Amino acid sequence: MSDKPPLLLGLARLIDSFNAHLGKACAWLSLFLVLGTATVVVLRYGFGIGATALQEAVLYAHALIFMGAAAWVLQRNGHVRVDIFYQRFNSRRRALVDSLGTLLFLLPVCLFLGWASWDYVSNSWSTLEGSSESGGLKFVYLQKSIILVLVVSLLLQGVSDLIKSAYFLSGHLPETEVKHG
């Protein structure tokens, strides 16, 4: 018998790995966010120099930190939840609640967000929208695309979580490999 995981479980682990790498890369942008913001402030108030491109780059980094790392935070069970009842549930009930939450809330909200933002992003790409500020960045279309990064990464993480919960609930995956509070 092979030590290779079943295809769906392998897919879940691949998604987890992708979102972990994306999340960690985005988390490192926090350093740029702090240094970039400090530089903008020093330049503006210390030397009277505007740094529009740097200020916009900080905004892009801010968007990537929150939207690019959201799926990784979900994977690590780091999102806020009301634990009044959930904390008292056993592992099986938690997996069931997590699965229902994913099916009833996460996936529909992600699909709606993707649908609602598609024209917004694609219109920006069709004109290769740039900053309206003098000296600003010419990549506004990339910044708007971060919304779709959020949608895709959260959808993928939702699928991964559903796969792992299904394997856990069917007795084919140990509790340690399933996330729940």
trRosetta pair geometry for C-beta under 8 A, 3 or more apart (Angstrom, degrees):
i j d omega theta_ij theta_ji phi_ij phi_ji
4 10 7.3 -5 175 -72 84 131
5 9 4.2 -106 161 95 121 117
5 10 4.8 159 81 -60 104 79
5 13 6.8 95 54 -3 158 138
6 9 4.7 80 60 15 83 107
6 10 6.8 -149 92 -9 38 90
6 167 7.8 177 47 -105 130 127
6 172 7.8 12 0 153 138 139
7 10 5.7 -58 -149 36 27 113
7 11 6.4 30 153 -21 64 104
8 11 5.4 -49 -150 33 35 115
8 12 6.5 39 150 -21 65 101
8 163 5.0 -160 158 -146 102 123
8 167 7.7 177 98 -56 112 115
9 12 5.5 -46 -149 33 36 115
9 13 6.5 35 152 -16 64 104
9 163 6.5 179 -91 151 47 117
9 164 7.4 94 -126 -92 78 65
9 167 5.8 60 -87 -69 111 159
9 173 7.1 177 -117 -86 128 121
10 13 5.8 -55 -149 38 32 110
10 14 6.3 36 151 -21 65 105
11 14 5.5 -53 -148 35 32 114
11 15 6.4 34 153 -18 65 103
11 159 7.9 -58 131 131 114 115
11 160 7.5 -146 121 -101 75 77
11 163 6.7 -168 80 -97 99 173
12 15 5.7 -53 -150 36 31 112
12 16 6.3 34 151 -20 64 106
12 159 7.5 -146 -101 120 76 75
12 160 4.1 125 -146 -146 75 75
12 161 7.9 152 -146 -39 113 22
12 163 4.1 -147 -69 82 126 134
12 164 5.3 155 177 -49 154 88
13 16 5.4 -49 -145 36 34 116
13 17 6.3 37 153 -21 64 103
13 160 7.9 149 -41 -145 22 114
14 17 5.7 -53 -149 35 30 112
14 18 6.4 32 152 -19 64 105
15 18 5.7 -54 -148 36 31 112
15 19 6.2 22 158 -11 67 109
15 156 4.7 -165 -147 163 117 103
15 157 6.5 177 152 -87 116 44
15 159 6.6 -164 -98 79 171 100
15 160 4.0 -148 85 -67 135 126
16 19 6.1 -61 -145 43 27 104
16 20 6.1 29 156 -22 64 110
16 75 5.9 137 -135 -145 82 136
16 157 7.7 92 -93 -121 57 77
16 160 5.5 157 -52 -175 80 152
17 20 5.7 -55 -144 36 28 112
17 21 6.4 26 157 -16 63 106
18 21 6.0 -60 -152 37 27 107
18 22 6.3 23 154 -15 65 110
18 153 7.9 -148 120 -125 103 88
18 156 7.1 -43 80 136 131 152
19 22 5.5 -52 -140 41 34 112
19 23 5.9 36 159 -21 66 109
19 71 4.2 -101 -144 117 126 116
19 72 5.1 -179 152 -74 87 68
19 75 5.5 144 106 -34 133 144
19 153 5.6 127 -112 -165 97 101
19 156 6.6 -178 -57 96 116 116
19 157 5.3 70 -84 -77 166 106
19 160 7.7 -128 5 14 137 156
20 23 5.8 -55 -142 39 26 111
20 24 6.2 24 160 -17 63 108
20 72 5.7 117 -106 -124 39 103
20 75 6.7 -103 -69 96 80 158
21 24 6.0 -56 -143 38 27 108
21 25 6.3 28 157 -18 63 108
22 25 5.9 -59 -149 37 28 110
22 26 6.3 23 155 -15 64 110
22 68 5.8 -131 162 175 99 91
22 69 7.3 -171 122 -92 80 49
22 71 7.1 29 79 60 128 116
22 72 6.5 -162 80 -46 81 116
22 149 7.9 -171 -171 -179 138 111
22 153 6.2 -127 94 -116 158 139
23 26 5.8 -58 -146 39 29 109
23 27 6.2 35 154 -27 65 105
23 68 7.0 172 -99 131 44 75
23 69 4.2 92 -140 -136 76 74
23 71 6.7 -131 -62 73 112 73
23 72 2.3 6 -68 -21 160 160
23 73 6.9 173 -138 -30 134 63
23 75 7.5 -136 -20 35 156 124
24 27 5.5 -48 -145 30 32 116
24 28 6.9 38 154 -24 61 98
24 72 7.0 -180 -31 -140 60 160
25 28 6.0 -52 -161 25 33 113
25 29 7.7 44 141 -28 58 94
25 68 7.5 -76 84 145 91 133
26 29 5.6 -38 -168 10 46 119
26 64 5.1 -148 -134 148 101 88
26 65 5.4 158 163 -112 95 38
26 68 3.6 174 -91 97 147 120
26 69 4.2 -149 87 -51 131 94
26 72 7.7 178 45 15 118 138
27 30 6.0 -20 178 -7 52 113
27 65 6.9 90 -102 -140 34 83
27 69 5.7 97 -58 -102 79 144
27 72 7.8 -93 -38 89 113 153
28 31 6.0 -29 -179 15 60 111
28 32 7.7 55 133 -6 69 98
29 32 5.1 -50 -159 40 57 113
29 33 6.0 68 141 -30 75 99
29 61 4.4 -170 176 -162 119 98
29 64 5.6 73 10 90 173 116
29 65 5.1 -136 80 -71 117 92
30 33 5.2 -49 -148 31 34 120
30 34 6.6 33 155 -17 65 101
30 65 6.0 99 -68 -121 75 135
31 34 6.1 -55 -153 35 30 107
31 35 6.3 17 156 -6 66 112
32 35 5.9 -62 -139 48 31 104
32 36 5.4 30 163 -20 70 115
32 57 7.9 -85 158 138 122 105
32 58 7.5 -160 135 -108 87 66
32 61 5.2 -135 96 -129 117 158
33 36 6.1 -53 -132 40 19 108
33 37 6.2 18 163 -16 58 111
33 58 6.0 105 -132 -152 60 84
33 61 5.0 -161 -74 116 85 127
33 62 6.1 107 -120 -75 122 73
33 65 6.6 -14 -47 -40 144 147
34 37 6.1 -59 -146 38 22 107
34 38 6.3 21 157 -16 61 110
35 38 5.8 -56 -146 39 29 111
35 39 6.2 31 155 -21 64 107
36 39 5.7 -55 -147 36 30 112
36 40 6.4 32 155 -20 65 104
36 54 5.7 -167 -159 176 96 94
36 55 7.9 161 158 -94 104 32
36 57 6.2 -128 -147 94 149 102
36 58 4.2 -175 117 -83 130 102
36 61 6.8 130 27 24 153 150
37 40 5.7 -52 -149 34 32 112
37 41 6.4 30 154 -17 65 106
37 58 5.5 118 -65 -144 73 148
38 41 5.8 -57 -149 38 31 110
38 42 6.2 28 155 -17 67 108
39 42 5.8 -55 -142 39 30 108
39 43 6.1 29 159 -17 65 109
39 51 6.9 -52 126 68 96 170
39 54 6.3 -84 99 165 119 150
40 43 6.0 -58 -146 40 25 109
40 44 6.1 18 160 -14 64 113
40 51 5.2 -134 -114 63 73 119
40 54 5.6 -171 -76 107 95 114
40 55 5.0 100 -122 -82 142 85
40 58 6.7 -72 -23 -16 141 150
41 44 6.0 -61 -142 41 26 105
41 45 5.9 -15 176 17 66 113
41 46 7.9 69 128 -10 61 98
42 45 7.0 -70 -127 55 18 82
42 46 4.6 -11 -173 11 61 135
42 47 7.3 36 143 1 68 99
43 46 6.6 -31 -78 51 10 95
43 47 5.5 -47 -153 48 47 112
43 49 4.4 -74 177 75 95 100
43 50 7.4 129 127 -109 114 6
43 51 5.0 60 85 -23 157 122
43 54 7.9 90 23 58 153 148
44 47 7.7 31 -3 54 6 69
44 48 7.1 31 -168 -118 36 20
44 49 6.7 -104 -82 68 38 50
44 50 6.4 48 -101 -98 88 50
44 51 7.2 -106 -51 13 87 90
45 48 7.9 44 -127 -67 12 48
50 135 7.3 115 111 75 110 154
51 54 4.0 -12 148 36 115 119
51 55 5.8 132 96 -25 76 89
52 55 5.6 -58 -145 38 29 112
52 56 6.3 25 158 -15 66 106
52 131 7.4 144 152 148 116 156
52 133 5.0 -158 -165 132 138 132
52 134 6.9 130 12 84 168 54
52 135 4.2 111 49 96 128 104
52 136 5.0 -79 144 -77 119 66
53 56 5.9 -57 -147 39 29 108
53 57 6.3 34 152 -23 64 106
53 135 5.8 -101 -33 154 91 80
53 136 6.1 161 -84 -139 61 27
53 137 5.5 111 -139 -58 78 76
54 57 5.4 -51 -146 34 33 115
54 58 6.6 40 151 -23 63 100
55 58 5.7 -49 -154 29 32 114
55 59 6.9 34 146 -18 61 101
56 59 5.4 -49 -153 33 40 115
56 60 6.5 44 148 -21 67 99
56 131 5.9 -57 -107 -93 163 141
56 133 7.2 -172 -56 48 130 135
56 136 5.3 88 -33 -152 155 88
56 137 4.7 -152 105 5 138 110
57 60 5.5 -47 -149 33 36 114
57 61 6.4 38 150 -19 65 103
57 137 6.5 124 -63 -55 74 139
58 61 5.6 -52 -148 37 33 113
58 62 6.3 40 150 -25 64 103
59 62 5.4 -48 -148 31 33 116
59 63 6.6 34 153 -17 63 102
59 143 7.3 17 114 -137 98 141
60 63 5.9 -55 -155 35 32 111
60 64 6.4 28 150 -16 65 108
60 137 7.3 -26 -36 51 136 166
60 139 7.6 28 -99 93 147 113
60 142 7.4 23 -139 103 127 102
60 143 5.0 -103 -110 -100 89 104
60 146 7.7 169 -158 -42 70 144
61 64 5.6 -57 -147 40 33 111
61 65 6.3 40 154 -28 67 102
62 65 5.8 -49 -149 27 29 113
62 66 6.9 8 161 -1 61 107
63 66 6.5 -71 -153 45 28 96
63 67 5.6 -10 170 14 70 120
63 68 7.9 80 124 -16 62 95
63 143 6.1 93 47 -161 160 87
63 146 4.8 97 139 97 117 164
64 67 6.5 -66 -119 56 23 88
64 68 4.3 7 -172 -5 67 133
64 69 7.9 76 147 -16 59 86
64 146 5.8 -109 -81 -128 64 133
64 149 7.8 1 -124 82 72 155
65 68 6.7 -11 -71 44 8 100
65 69 6.0 -18 -179 7 44 124
66 69 6.8 -66 -129 45 12 95
66 70 6.6 37 160 -58 54 96
67 70 5.9 -25 -148 -13 31 119
67 146 5.0 103 81 154 143 101
67 147 6.7 -75 -155 -96 154 35
67 149 6.1 96 131 81 106 101
67 150 3.9 -70 -167 -68 97 114
68 146 6.7 -67 -52 -153 90 100
68 149 5.6 -14 -98 130 75 135
68 150 7.3 -83 -65 -73 35 70
68 153 7.2 91 -151 2 44 163
69 72 5.0 -58 -163 43 66 117
69 73 5.9 69 139 -27 86 100
70 73 5.7 -56 -150 35 31 111
70 74 6.4 34 151 -19 65 104
70 150 5.7 41 31 -139 140 89
70 153 6.8 124 67 94 88 120
70 154 5.9 -25 109 -71 116 107
71 74 5.4 -49 -149 36 36 115
71 75 6.3 43 150 -24 65 103
71 150 7.9 173 -32 -149 94 48
71 153 3.7 -127 -14 144 145 100
71 154 5.0 -144 -82 -78 93 50
71 156 6.8 24 -147 66 151 93
71 157 4.0 178 -159 -29 100 140
72 75 5.4 -49 -149 33 33 117
72 76 6.4 19 155 -7 64 109
72 153 8.0 -30 -27 166 70 131
73 76 5.9 -63 -146 46 30 102
73 78 4.1 -91 -167 67 81 118
73 79 5.9 100 131 -55 106 77
74 77 7.5 30 -180 -78 33 30
74 78 7.4 -86 -59 44 20 77
74 79 5.8 11 -96 -21 65 122
74 106 7.9 101 -144 -128 147 139
74 154 6.6 94 -2 -127 157 80
74 157 5.2 103 86 135 128 149
74 158 7.9 -34 145 -64 151 65
74 161 7.6 -82 144 -48 108 140
75 157 5.6 -107 -62 -143 91 122
75 160 7.5 0 -107 90 102 137
75 161 7.7 -145 -107 -67 61 103
75 179 6.5 167 -178 -31 43 161
76 179 7.2 -148 -138 -129 12 142
77 179 4.7 -167 -48 177 109 113
77 180 6.6 155 -107 -123 138 13
77 181 5.8 177 179 -77 132 57
81 86 6.6 -13 129 35 128 163
81 181 7.0 -119 56 -54 134 140
82 86 7.5 123 98 6 55 119
83 86 4.9 -90 -138 61 59 104
83 87 4.3 56 168 -35 108 107
83 181 6.4 -138 -113 146 119 167
84 87 7.5 -154 110 19 4 101
85 88 6.1 -73 -168 39 44 106
85 89 6.8 52 143 -40 76 100
86 89 5.6 -46 -156 10 39 118
86 94 6.5 85 -167 -114 85 88
86 97 6.3 -155 -116 109 97 163
86 181 6.1 66 135 45 118 138
87 181 6.5 -72 -94 116 69 130
89 93 3.9 -124 -170 92 114 120
89 94 4.8 149 101 -57 122 77
89 97 6.7 113 57 -6 178 137
90 93 5.2 88 54 15 71 102
90 94 7.0 -133 99 -7 33 93
91 94 5.6 -56 -145 37 30 113
91 95 6.3 32 156 -20 65 104
91 168 7.6 -109 149 168 108 128
91 175 4.9 -35 -161 -128 158 125
91 178 7.5 106 -176 77 106 127
91 180 6.8 142 -143 62 65 135
92 95 5.8 -53 -150 34 30 111
92 96 6.5 30 151 -18 63 106
92 168 7.8 -168 -108 135 62 101
92 169 6.4 104 -145 -116 84 76
93 96 5.5 -52 -149 37 35 114
93 97 6.3 36 152 -18 67 104
94 97 5.7 -54 -145 38 32 110
94 98 6.1 34 154 -19 65 106
94 180 3.9 120 143 161 125 151
94 181 6.8 -139 -148 42 134 78
95 98 5.7 -52 -145 38 30 113
95 99 6.3 31 154 -20 63 107
95 165 4.5 161 -174 -143 97 94
95 168 5.2 -138 -124 93 158 132
95 169 5.6 -168 115 -62 136 96
95 178 5.8 -5 -101 158 114 148
95 180 6.0 -108 -70 -39 58 147
96 99 5.7 -54 -147 36 30 111
96 100 6.4 27 156 -15 64 106
96 165 7.6 152 -72 -179 32 123
96 169 6.9 98 -70 -100 80 133
97 100 5.8 -55 -146 39 30 109
97 101 6.2 33 154 -20 64 108
97 180 7.9 103 64 -139 99 129
98 101 5.7 -56 -147 37 29 113
98 102 6.3 31 154 -20 64 106
98 161 6.4 -111 151 166 116 122
98 165 6.0 -164 87 -91 111 141
98 179 7.6 159 -143 92 160 77
98 180 5.4 -115 -42 -98 141 107
99 102 5.7 -54 -149 35 31 112
99 103 6.2 23 156 -12 66 109
99 161 7.5 -168 -93 131 61 93
99 162 5.9 97 -132 -120 88 71
99 165 4.5 -168 -68 120 110 158
99 166 7.5 110 -112 -56 139 70
99 169 7.7 -29 -28 -31 152 143
100 103 5.8 -58 -142 43 31 107
100 104 5.6 6 168 1 69 118
101 104 6.4 -64 -127 50 21 94
101 105 5.3 -32 -171 32 62 119
101 106 6.4 60 136 -16 74 103
102 105 7.2 -57 -97 55 9 77
102 106 4.6 -34 -137 39 51 128
102 107 6.1 59 160 -23 67 98
102 158 4.7 155 -161 -153 108 93
102 161 5.6 -173 -86 90 153 124
102 162 5.6 -152 107 -65 149 95
102 165 8.0 180 18 7 143 149
103 106 7.8 26 -9 45 17 88
103 107 6.0 -10 -131 22 30 128
103 162 7.2 96 -60 -102 89 125
104 108 6.9 -27 174 5 30 125
105 108 6.6 -76 -146 44 14 100
105 109 6.0 6 169 -13 60 118
106 109 6.2 -67 -147 39 21 106
106 110 6.2 17 161 -16 63 112
106 154 6.6 -142 -174 164 102 106
106 158 4.7 177 120 -102 130 129
107 110 5.8 -56 -143 38 28 111
107 111 6.2 27 159 -18 64 107
107 155 6.7 81 -124 -126 71 75
107 158 5.2 169 -69 147 85 158
108 111 5.7 -56 -144 38 31 110
108 112 6.2 31 157 -18 66 106
109 112 5.7 -54 -146 39 31 110
109 113 6.1 31 155 -19 65 108
110 113 5.7 -55 -144 38 29 111
110 114 6.3 31 156 -19 64 106
110 151 5.2 135 -168 -149 86 72
110 154 5.0 -161 -100 97 131 115
110 155 4.8 174 140 -68 150 86
110 158 6.9 -144 3 -8 151 146
111 114 5.8 -53 -147 37 30 112
111 115 6.2 29 155 -17 64 108
111 155 7.5 94 -61 -99 69 120
112 115 5.7 -57 -146 40 30 110
112 116 5.9 24 159 -16 68 112
113 116 5.8 -56 -137 42 27 107
113 117 5.9 8 167 -4 64 116
113 147 7.2 -141 161 176 104 101
113 150 7.4 -66 131 102 143 112
113 151 5.4 -163 97 -94 107 109
114 117 6.4 -68 -137 46 21 97
114 118 6.3 44 159 -55 61 96
114 148 6.7 78 -125 -122 84 74
114 151 4.1 126 -74 -170 95 154
114 152 7.8 98 -99 -54 125 64
114 155 7.7 6 -41 -44 140 136
115 118 6.0 -35 -151 -6 26 118
116 120 7.8 16 136 -3 61 120
117 120 4.9 -63 -158 45 58 121
117 121 5.7 51 148 -19 87 106
117 144 7.9 -175 -180 175 107 91
117 147 4.7 -120 171 132 159 144
117 148 6.8 -158 105 -63 124 75
117 151 7.3 -164 50 -40 131 139
118 121 6.2 -64 -150 41 26 103
118 122 5.9 13 161 -10 66 115
118 148 7.9 81 -98 -89 60 113
119 122 5.8 -58 -132 46 28 104
119 123 5.8 32 165 -22 66 108
120 123 6.3 -55 -146 33 18 108
120 124 6.8 17 152 -16 55 109
120 144 6.3 -142 134 -171 92 127
120 147 7.5 14 89 47 124 159
121 124 5.7 -60 -155 35 32 112
121 125 6.4 29 151 -17 67 107
121 141 7.5 97 -166 -160 64 72
121 144 4.9 179 -111 132 71 107
121 145 5.6 103 -152 -91 119 57
121 147 6.2 -141 -67 57 123 116
121 148 5.8 47 -104 -32 173 118
122 125 5.5 -52 -146 38 37 113
122 126 6.2 43 154 -29 67 102
123 126 5.6 -48 -145 28 32 114
123 127 7.0 7 162 3 62 105
123 129 7.9 45 120 -39 70 128
124 127 6.7 -75 -156 48 27 91
124 129 4.2 -67 -155 13 77 132
124 140 6.1 -116 -162 112 121 92
124 141 4.1 168 138 -109 98 76
124 144 4.6 90 41 44 168 154
124 145 7.8 -140 85 -44 129 77
125 128 6.9 19 -164 -78 37 48
125 129 7.7 -50 -49 7 22 91
125 141 4.8 121 -84 -163 53 130
125 145 7.4 73 -67 -69 110 110
127 141 7.7 180 70 -69 67 124
128 138 7.6 12 150 162 98 94
128 141 5.8 -83 -141 -7 37 146
129 140 4.3 -70 115 74 99 115
129 141 4.8 131 42 -53 85 86
129 144 7.4 40 61 0 134 135
130 136 7.0 140 158 98 86 101
130 137 7.0 -144 -158 116 81 49
130 138 3.8 -28 -121 -140 121 60
130 139 6.9 27 -115 -19 71 26
130 140 5.7 154 -133 2 15 102
131 136 2.6 -110 114 117 155 132
131 137 5.2 98 -27 55 125 53
131 138 6.7 -86 11 -79 84 35
131 140 5.9 151 -64 -52 53 110
132 136 7.0 19 51 36 32 154
133 136 3.6 99 67 -42 95 126
137 140 7.2 142 95 -51 92 64
139 142 4.2 -13 168 21 104 120
139 143 6.6 112 118 -21 81 87
140 143 5.4 -52 -154 35 42 114
140 144 6.3 40 151 -18 71 103
141 144 5.8 -52 -146 38 32 110
141 145 6.5 41 150 -28 62 105
142 145 5.4 -51 -152 28 34 118
142 146 7.6 55 148 -37 58 86
143 146 5.9 -32 -172 -2 41 115
144 147 6.3 -27 176 6 55 111
145 148 5.4 -47 -167 34 61 111
145 149 6.7 69 136 -24 74 95
146 149 5.1 -44 -152 29 45 119
146 150 6.6 53 148 -22 66 96
147 150 5.7 -51 -160 31 34 115
147 151 6.6 32 146 -17 65 105
148 151 5.3 -48 -144 37 40 114
148 152 6.0 35 159 -16 70 105
149 152 6.2 -57 -142 41 26 104
149 153 6.0 18 163 -12 64 114
150 153 6.3 -65 -142 42 20 102
150 154 6.1 12 165 -11 62 115
151 154 6.3 -66 -147 41 21 104
151 155 6.2 21 158 -19 63 111
152 155 5.8 -56 -145 37 28 112
152 156 6.2 27 157 -17 64 108
153 156 5.8 -53 -146 38 30 111
153 157 6.3 29 155 -18 64 107
154 157 5.6 -53 -143 38 33 110
154 158 6.2 40 154 -24 64 103
155 158 5.6 -53 -151 33 30 114
155 159 6.6 30 152 -18 63 103
156 159 5.7 -54 -152 35 34 112
156 160 6.4 34 150 -19 66 105
157 160 5.4 -51 -147 37 36 114
157 161 6.2 36 154 -20 67 105
158 161 5.8 -54 -146 37 29 110
158 162 6.4 31 154 -20 64 105
159 162 5.7 -55 -149 35 30 112
159 163 6.4 32 153 -20 64 104
160 163 5.8 -54 -150 34 31 111
160 164 6.4 23 156 -13 66 107
161 164 5.9 -56 -145 40 31 107
161 165 6.1 31 156 -19 66 108
161 179 6.8 -63 -121 48 101 107
162 165 5.8 -55 -143 39 29 110
162 166 6.2 31 157 -21 64 106
163 166 5.9 -57 -151 34 27 111
163 167 6.5 23 154 -14 64 106
164 167 5.8 -55 -148 39 33 109
164 168 6.2 33 153 -20 66 108
164 173 6.2 -151 -161 141 67 169
164 177 6.3 -138 -153 129 117 90
164 178 5.0 165 145 -107 110 80
164 179 7.6 58 100 12 149 75
165 168 5.5 -56 -145 39 32 112
165 169 6.0 28 158 -17 68 109
165 178 6.1 105 -88 -144 55 125
166 169 5.9 -54 -139 40 27 107
166 170 6.2 17 160 -10 62 112
167 170 6.0 -64 -144 44 26 104
167 172 4.6 -88 -166 80 80 99
167 173 3.7 70 121 -19 108 124
167 178 8.0 -170 73 -73 90 113
168 171 7.8 47 175 -65 29 19
168 172 7.6 -96 -68 58 20 60
168 173 4.5 -66 -73 73 62 107
168 174 7.7 -37 -116 90 87 13
168 175 6.6 88 -146 -98 119 49
168 177 7.4 -167 -77 76 106 88
168 178 4.4 -1 -62 -52 153 150
170 173 8.0 63 57 9 81 87
173 177 5.3 -103 177 71 104 124
173 178 6.3 103 119 -46 123 105
174 177 5.5 90 67 5 77 100
175 178 6.0 -71 -155 39 42 104
